[in-house]
C-alpha cells in the first residue's frame, strides 16, 4: 500500500501543473484583452468616477 501512494502522487502532480499553467495563460490573455479594450488610463479614471 505505501508504494502505491507515491505513484498516484506522480500521476497527480503533472495534471495539477497543467491546470495551473492553463489558469495562468487564461489570466494573461484576459489582461491583454483588457489592455486592448482600454488602451488609455483616462477610460479607467472615467470608470472610477462613474462608479463613485
Secondary structure, 3 states (H helix, E strand, C coil): CHHHHHHHHHHHHHHHHHHHHHHHHHHHHHHHHHHHHCCCHHHHHHHHHHHC
